[in-house]
Amino acid sequence: MAVVTKLPLSSLALSFHLSNSFYLNPISPFSLLFSFSFSTHPKMDTPYHHLHAPPHYPPLLPQEQPSDAGPPASHRKPFKGFAAILASVIFLLSLVALIINQTQKPLPSQNNIVPTSKPTSFSNPEPRGVAEGVSAKSNSHLLRNIKGSYNWTNAMFTWQRTSFHFQPEKNWMNDPNGPLFYKGWYHLFYQYNPDSAVWGNITWGHAVSADLIHWLYLPIAMVPDQWYDINGVWTGSATILPDGQIVMLYTGSTDKSVQVQNLAYPADPSDPLLLDWVKYPGNPVLVPPRHIGPKDFRDPTTAWAGPDGKWRLTIGSKIGKTGISLVYQTTDFKTYELLDEYLHAVPGTGMWECVDFYPVAINGSVGLDTSATGPGIKHVLKASLDDTKVDHYAIGTYNPENDKWTPDNPEEDVGIGLKWDYGRYYASKSFYDPYKKRRIVWGWINETDTESDDLEKGWASVQTIPRTVLYDNKTGSNVVQWPVEEIESLRQNSTVFEEVVVEPGSVVPLDIGVATQLDISAEFETELLGSGATEEGYGCSGGAVDRSAMGPFGLLVNAHDSLSELTPIFFRSSNTTNGTNTYFCTDETRSSLAPDVFKQVHGSKVPVLQGEKLSMRILVDHSIVESFGQGGRTVITSRIYPTKAIYGAARLFLFNNATGVNVKATLKIWRLNSAFIHPFPLDQI
């Protein structure tokens, strides 16, 4: 057992030993065709028992600006120094010379030339996309008070791009659309702007994969070229009929900016790549009902078959401030009947978009086809809330006789209870994978920097790692999400740390080399040092620097040696008058020295049952961190933009900022290879 001596937080002497810095060597797609393995360290699958003596580092305490903050933000100040000196020399000679000196232009920044005025997204009070009738697609409302722009370098932008998450080669992406498995290929369609790294001109991008990890880009599937979708081919879903036919329903924004539903199908069903799509000549097949606003009618779900042989689908909308899910019946996907009753409605939740609805087995380890009903089945209803930009869900009972869904716990109804992901995550879409009998969900990770930065780097947004979804039959109150098993094919050498004791006020480095592509599995046990007095009011909101008797403790990912940049993923427990609460959290507030990045603390309570150890799994992929607490009961996605903790300077630490517990941690950490994501060689077909 490796034991770290207690170190006072006032000086935060850290147990510290680091290997030499390594930079990931880029691997060409061609090399990945032949080999998916690389190593910069010897394979280590045995426990690591010894941690070396530490130097001293600044305390993990609240601070506005670390002492070694790196290059400052550019505030575009004029070249005052030179102008003042020159003016003092020639002031008596000529008024004209003085005027010339006062009009000197500002110098370019050290690393790159910065714009001389704020980008549109800063000055425009309304985020991009809102006027067109969709959720906000820019961060102007979040960053409106930011002054200046960080002096990003090309190396920093290059590091931000992920290595095993799906994203297009360039430009803007948002919602996942119509995922399906067909003739040996997983298909992902996605909202895509082929012309720019900001939202607009939305088409359907298209990619295929044999394993959900390595992806091949295909030509654009659908473009806005008809009156009923000329302002955008928006989000939709696929339904595979019993005879194998594919029905694709999607929302189009018309030439009058009215949201309508349209039908498309493959031009050649024998083509496993589904390269060409035909839009039904009778589109639109659905228009907004009279009581629904023209911009409040979008995102049809996958259809499910009822006991009467008719198909049902649901579409998100609102009535006033009440979020609703409309239900339609059809037999041919061309003509529809709107049911009088909603599938469900929740007052105060606002517009529902990207609704998802599907069954889960109460006792079972496999997913269910969307049409499954009967004993032993619950139904998940998920909605993406336009007002808050958060995905919420609830578990309940679906009655196929009247097409009504009822939540198991009305106090945790859709929009007021559980979140699908507590971090930077939106517009999720699931599908049933008949090949491996599992329910898989995707989600959109959007940017939290500025549009001008996205334009400079040439891309924006990432998709999450696909996750399996199961009903949590241990708690009976939530689902569990977990990365698809195929991600393990990227695992390279591993390092094991057994029973590392981290005492209050300690930070312990984990010597694993480069820490930018990781799969981390960690378990924690705590030893109470005091009486365990009642503590009320502690949760995630105070972040990793908010000390209490039983937390926070966990891991610091993408952390710099100096701890000037770090992203904590942590647990915090507290004894309250109602029992012990445990929270699972991430803290982005010190993830970057850049001021023009939106940084938050995320998280929530996580159920911990009697006898369970606290556990987390973390996927680190450069600027994306996906964290799974207690087997996936609570999930948090973080979008971070370090300026120093990048490449070989990115490190991994254990930390315990609690005041009243020792923490014993056992970890297994894999370095992950890069996924092979490149254009499909269509010329070779």
N, C-alpha and C positions, 0 to 999 in steps of 0.2 A: 504494500500500500504506500503510495506516495503522499507524504504529508507536508503541507506548507505551513510554516510558522505564522502565527497571527501578526499582522502588520497594522499599525494605527492608520486610520484614514487621514488624519491630519497631515501626515507626510506621505501616505500611500506608498510606502516602500513595497515594491512589487517583486514577487518571485519571477525571475525573468531569465530566459535563455533563448536566443534566437539563432537560427541557422543563417547562412549567407543569403542575401536577397536573390531571388530568381525571377526572371521574366518569362512568361509563357511564350514559347516559340510558336508562331502561327503554323498551323498544319493545313496544307493545301487540300482542297476537296479530292484531288486525285489520289493523294496518299491515303485518304480515308476510305477510298474504294477498296483498298487492299488490306488495310489494317486500321483497327479502331483502338489501338493501344499505344500509350507512351508513358514514360516515367522519368522524372528528374530526381527521384529518391529511390533507394532500395525498397522493395516491398516489405512492409512491416505489419504482420498480423498477430504479433505477440504483445502482451501488455508492456507499456512503457512505464518504468518504475521510478525514474530519477528526474528531478527538476532542479536546475542549477540555481545558485545564489543570485539575488537580484540587485540591479541598480535602483535608484530612486526616481520617481516620476510624479507629475502633478496629481493632485487628488481628483477623484471622480465626484466633483461637486459642481453646483450650478455656476456657470460662467458665461459671460456674453461673448468674449472673444479670447481664445487661447493665446498664450504668449507667442507661439510660433505659428501664427495664423496663415503664413504663406502669402502669396501675392494678393494685394488688396483689390477690392472691387474698384472698377473704373467709374469715377463720378464726372468725367468729362470736364475737368476744370481747365480754364484757359491757361496759356503759357505765361503765367503772371510773373514768375521770377525773371525771365529774360526781358520781358516788357518793362518791368520796374527799373532794372539796371540801365537799360538803354534810354529810358525816359529821363533818368537822373542826369545822364551825360548831355543830352541834346535838348533838354527842356527850354533853355534860354535861347537856343538857336532857331527853333521853328515850331509853331503850333501844329503844323502839318505832320512833322515827325512824330509828335506825341500821339496824334490820332492814328497814325500807321501802327505804332507800337501797341496801342490798345486794341487793335483789331487782329492781333496775331491769333492763328488757329491753334487749337489744342493739339498736343502731340499724340500720335498713335500709342496704344498700350504696348507694353513690352512684348507680349506674346502674339497678339493679333490686333488688327485694326478694328475698333469697336464702332458701332453706329453712333452718329452725333445726335440722334433723337430716339426717344423710346419707341419700341415697336407698337404696332397697332393694338396688340393684345393687352398692352399696359394701359393705353389711353382710352380704349373703347370700354365703356361701363358694362356692355352686354356681351357675354361670352359668345364665341362663334357657334353657330348652329341653332341658337334659341329662336331667332326670328324665323328660321325655316321650319320650326316645329319639331325639333329633336332636343335631347338633353345637351347641356353645355359641352362643347368640344374644345375649349381653351380654358386657360387658367387666369384670365384677366381679373376675375372677381376675387381670386385668392391672392394675387400678387400685386394688387393695385397700389399698395402702400410701399412697395419696394423701391428703393432708390439705387440707381446704378446697375451695372451688369458685370458679372464676374469675368475675368480675363481667361476664358477657357482656351485651351490649346487643342490642336488636332489630336495629340496623344490622349488627352483626357476624353475627348469625344469618342475616339476609337475604343478606348477601354470600356465605355458605357454600353457598347453593343454586346448583346448576350451571345453565348456560345452553344447553348442547348435548348433555349426557348425559341418557339417559332416567331419569326417576324419577316416581313418582306425584305427584298434586297434594298429597297429604298422607299421613301415617301410615307404617307400617312396610312394607318390602319386603325380600325376600331372593332366593332362587335364581331364575334364569331357567328357564322351563318350556316345553316343547313348541314351540319356534320352528319356523316353516314359511313357505313362500311358496305362496299359494293365490289363484287368480283375480285376479292383479294386485296383491295386498296381501301385505306382510310382516306376519306375526302374531307377537307376543311375549306369552306368558303368564308370570306371575310370582307367586311366593309373596307374599301380601298380607294384612295385617291391616286391615280396613276401619274398625276402631274405635279404634286407638291407634298411637302411634309406637314401641311395643315389640312384640316377637314374641308371637304368640298368635292364636287364632281364625283359623287360616290358611285362606284361600280362594285362588282363582286370579284375580288381576287380569288384564286383557286390554287390549292396545293394538294398533293397526295403523299401518302406514306405507307410503308408496309408494316411499320411498328410503332407509329405515333411519336417517334423521336427523330428519325432521319427523314427529311422532307424534300420533295421535288416540286419546284414552282411550275405551274402550268399557265397557259394564256388566260387572260381575263375571261370569266364565264359569262357575265352579263353586263351590259353598259346601258346608261340612260338614253335611250334613242326613240322612245315612243311618248305620245302625249301623256300617258298615264304614269310614266316614271321618269320624265325628262328632267325633273329636279332631284333625282336620286333613286337608285335601286337599293332600297333600304333593307332592314333585317327581315329574315324569313327562316323557314324550317322545312325539313324534308320529311316526307312520309313514304315508306315503302309498303306497297299493297301486297296482299297474299300471293298474287301472281308474279311478283318481282318488279312491277312497274314503280317508277319513282315519280312522286308528285312533289313539286316544289312550290310553296306559296310564299310570297314576299310582299312587303309594303313598298308601294311606289308613291312618290310625290309628284302630283300632276303639274301641268302647265299653269294651273291656278293655285298651286301649293295646297291641294287637298290630298289627304292621305287615303289611299285605296289599296285593296289587296288584289294581287295578280297571281296568275298561274303560269308556271313554266315546267318543261319536261325535257328529258334528253333527246337530242335529235337522232342519236343512234344508241339504243339501249344495249346493243352488243359491245359497245366500246367501254372497256373497264375504266378508262380514264375520264369518261364523261366530258369530253372536250367541248362539245357544241350543245347549246341549249336553244330551245324554241319557246317563244312566248305565245301563249294561247291567243288566237285572233279575237276572241270575245272578251278580252280583258278591258276593264277590271271586272273581277268576279264578285267583289264586295265593295260597297261604298259606305261612308259613315251613316248610321241610322240618324233619323231626324233629331233625336235628343242628344246626339254626340257632336262635339265640335269638330270642324274639318281638319284640325291638327291634333286631334286626341284619339286616334284610331290606328294603332300600328302593332306590328310584330306578331304575326300568327304563329301558333305553336304547331308542333307535330300533332297530327290527328290520331285519335284513338277510336276503336270500334265499340259501339254499344251493343246491348243484348238484342236490340231490334234490327241489327245489321247495318244501321246507319253510322256514319262517321261523325265524330265531334271534333271541334277545335275551339280554342279560346283565344281572344284578342284583348290586349290591355287597353284601358281607357280611364275616364274619370267622369263623375257628375259633381260639379262644384269642387269640393275638396275631398270627396270620397273616391278612393281608388277602387276600380271595378274590373272584373274579368267577364267579358261577354262570351256567350256560348252560341255556336252555330252548328247546325246539323246539315249533312250533305250525303248524297249517294254517289255523286260523280265528280265532285270538286269543281263543278262549274256553276251549279245552282245551289243556293243555301237558304236555310230557314233560321232566322234569329229567334232564340228561345226567350220567353217572357222574363224568366228569372236569370239572375247572374249566377255564374259558378260561385263567386264570392265577392264580397265588398267590405271594405274597412274604412270607416269615416276618418278623416284627418290625414290620410296618407298620400293624397294627391295623385297625380298621373302615374299609372302603372304601365311600364313598358317592358319588353323582353320577358313576358310571362313564360314560365315553364311549369309543366304539370305532368307528373308521372308516378307510377306505383313503386313501392319498395316492400320487400318481404320482411315480415316481423321476425321470423326465425329463418335465417339463411345467409349464405355467403356469396350469392350470385345476384346479378341484376335481373330486372324483369322487363319484358316487352311493354311498350307504352299502353297497349290495350288490355293488359292483365288486370283482372278483378277477382274478387271472391274472398273466402275466409283466409286469415293470415296475411292480409295485405293492407297497408296504409298508403296514403297518397301524399306526396310532397307538392305544395303550391309555392312557387317562388315568383317574386316580382321585383323588377329593378325600379326603384323609386326616383322619378325624375326630379322631385323637389330636393332630395338629399344626396343623390348619386350613390346610393347604397343598395346592394342586393339583399333583400330579406326573404325569409322562408318560414313556413310552419308545416307541421305534420298533422294530418287529420284523416277524416273518413269521407270517402266519395260514395254518393248514392247514385248508381247508374240509372235508376228508375226516374229520378227527377233532375238529374245532372246538377246536383248541389254538393258542395264540399263544406265540411264543418271542421274547424280546428279542434284538436284534442284539448288544447289549453287556450281559451279565449284571451287570457292575459298575455299570451305570447303569439298573438295573431300575426298575420303577414303585415310587415311594416312597423310593428310596435314591439317585436320580440327579437328572435334570433336573426343574426346576420349570416349570410352565406360565407362571407369573408370579411374580417374586421379591418382590412387595410385598403390598399389602392387596387380596387377590383370592381368591375361593373359588367352589366349586360351579358351575364353567363348564359350558356346554351348547352343542353345535354342531349345525348342520343343513346340508344340501346345498341350495344355491340353484340350481334348474334354469334360472332365467331368465338368470343371468349365469354359470352353470357355475363355481361357486366354493363352497368350504367356509367357513362363517362361524361364529364362536364368540362367545358372550357370557360375561360373568363378573360376579359380584356383588362390589361394593365396599362393605364394611360400615363402620360408624362406629368411631372410636377415642376418642370422648369418652364422657361418662357418660349413662346413661339419663335422668337428670333434665334434662340439657341437651336431649336429643332430644325429650322430652315438651314442654319449653318452646318449642322451635322448631317442633314439630308434625310432624316427618318424620324418617325415618332410612333411609339406604342409597341407593345409586345403581348403575345398570348401567354397565359399561364401554362405550366406543365399540365397535360390532361390528368384529371383526377377521377378515380373511381368513387362511387357513392353507394353507401349501404346504410340501412337503418341500424341505429345503435341499440341493440336489444339488451344491453346492460343497463342503460339509463332509461330507455323507453321515451326519451324526450327530444332527441336530436338525431341528425345523421352524422356519419363519419366520412370524411374525405381523405383520400390518400393518393399520392402520386402513382401513376400506372406502373406496373412492375417492370415495364420495358426500360425505364430510366436506369435500372440497375445494370443494364448492358454497357453503360458509360463508365462504370466504376473501374478505377485503376488501383494503385497501391493504397492500402489502408493502414491506419495507425490506431492503436487501442490504448486508452488511458483508464486504468482501473482504480476505483475508490480514491480519487484525489480529494483530499480534505481541504476545503477553502474556508478559512475562519473569517469572522466579521471584519469588514474593511479591507479585504484582500482582492487582488487581481492577479491571476496566474496565466502566464503565456503558455500556449500549447504549440510546441515546436513541430510544425507539420510542413514547413516550407511555404510555397505559394498558396494563398488562401482565397483565391477568387472563383474557383469552380469546385464546390464541395457538396457532399452528401453527409450530413452529420446526424448521428443518432446518439441521444444523451438521456441518461436517467439520473435523478437527484433524490437523495434522502437528506432529511434535516434532523439535527439534534438540538433541542431547545436548551438554552443555557440559563434561562431565568424561569420565572413563574408562569409565563404564558398569559400575561394579563390581557384583558379585553382591549382590543384596538378597533375603534370605529372610524369609518371614513377613508380607509386606504383602498386603493384600486390601481388602475393603470395611469390615471391622468397626470400624476406628479412625475412620471417618468422614472428613469433608473437612478436619479440623484435624490429621490424622495425616500429617505430611509425610515424603516419601521422595524419592529422586532423580528418579523418573519419574512422580510424581503426588502428590496428585490435581489434575486440571484439568478444567474444563468450564464449566457455567452455573449461576448462582444465580437461581432463579425465585421469584416471590412474595417478593421481598426488600424490606425497608424501606431508606430512604436511609441510616439509621444502621447498617445491617447487624445490628440487634438481632434481627430475624427474617429468616430466609432458608432456602431449601431447595436444597441443591446436588445437581445431577445431574452425575456425573463419571466419567472414566476414570482408572485407575491401572495403569501397566505396571511390571513388575519383571523384571530379569534374574536367573534362578535357575540352579542347576546343571543343571536339566533343560530350559533354554531360557527364552524370554520368555513370561511370563503377562500377560494383560491382563484387568482387571476393569471391569465396568460397574456403577455403584452410585448410590443416592440416600441422602441423609442428612436425616432428619426431625428430628433432635435439637434444632435451633434454628429449627424451622418456626413455633413459637408460643411466646409468653411464658406461656400458660396452663399451670398445673401439672397440671390434671386431664385431660390428653390423653396417650394412649399414643404415644410417639415412638420410632422405631427407625431403624437403618441397614440398608438392604436392598441386595442385589446378588449377583453371582457372576462367575466367569470368563466371558468371551465369546470365541468363536473369531474370530481375526483372521488372514486368509490373506495370503500373500506378495503385496506390492504394493498391498494395500488401505489406504486412509486410515481413520482412526478416524472413525466417523460416528454421529450420534444424531438421532432425531426426537422432539420433545416436544410433547404436547398439554396445554396449560394451560387448565383450565376452573374458575376460582375455587378451590374447595377440593380439586379432583381434578387430579392430574398423572400422565399416562401417558407413560412413557419407553421408547423402542425403540432398542436398541443394535445396531449393525452390521446394519442392514436388518431388524431384528426377531428376531435370533437369541436375544437376551436382552431380556426385557420386565419393567418394574417399574411398578407402580401405587402411587401415594402418596396418602394421605388426610391433609390438613393443615388446621389451624385457626388461621391468623394472627389476631392481635388488632390489629396496626398496619399490616401490609403488605397492606392491602385497599383496594378502590376505586382512587382516584387515587394512593394511596401505595404501590401495588405496582409494583416495578421489576424490571428484568432486567439481569444483569451477566455478563460473562465473568470467570473467575478461573483463576489458576495458582498453586497452593500447593505445587508441586514445588520441589525445591532444585537440580535439576541439568539442567533442560531449558527451552528456550524453546518456546512453543506458538504456532503460527500457525493462526488460526481463520477460516473462511469460513462465513457464515451467510445464510440467507434466512428472514425472519420475517414471517408473515402475521398480521394481526389477524383474528379470527373473529367473525362475526355470531352472534346467538342463533338456536337452532332454534325452530321453531313447534310447540309441544307443548301441546295443549289438548283439551277434550272434543270428541268427534265430534258434529256437529250432527244427531243422530238425528231431531229434529223436522222436518228438511228433507227427509228421505227419503220 
